[in-house]
């Protein structure tokens, strides 16, 4: 391995010493308000530049065409199902009945920008999520950071799973809704209406799959105990099935079970995690034992005992 020049080695030593002195003078990584605002401005600008770059990628004709075909696929499947239906004959199979329409001159441009923006938002999510994390992380305890990593690591796959199920059942819902059209009436769904339906389905399914994670977070915040959870378990499961029936417009029970069954399984998994967490808390000594209700907490009190470094 080649030997580094003395100037490089000296710069590294000097930099490490200055960092150590800064930590000794400011061990908690405190920052004036104006410095916080400047850092926030820098993080926001970096996130916006990344989203603009992702939107520009989404505006490329080849990329946009693939994204649009992916979004339009549930509607195409619903139209094909209506064509095969014996009761509807040729309803939805000829002319404009089988296509999405626009109603304004500027609608094609606004829809293209809207689709490209959401594509860029998803594409650059690691960048702007990192900018958000880099801004709030210095103020967290080390254990709070570990909890944040665990919750974010669980929230993203759960939301993707819910969005994937929404994409699978979307065509069934569209088939049912479009099939309610009376005979002799042309269906002219606009692209804006269809995009609103797609977004509502994806957000509804995705947020539903976050329910178990929300229960675990409430348990860690000492709001929800296992005893209370066990008392309200039947009500929660019933509410899951009711929401699944509302969120899936298709009348067949298979579509409703496709959403409700995974949610019920995840709720049961959340119950196991809550039970294990309550048992671990029961074995720990109560840090507030022997304290009166009006006794003040010291300003340097650390409930976790492991304050994180500002650059960790």
Order of alpha helices (4+ residues) and beta strands (2+ residues): alpha-alpha-alpha-alpha-alpha-alpha-alpha-alpha-alpha-alpha-alpha
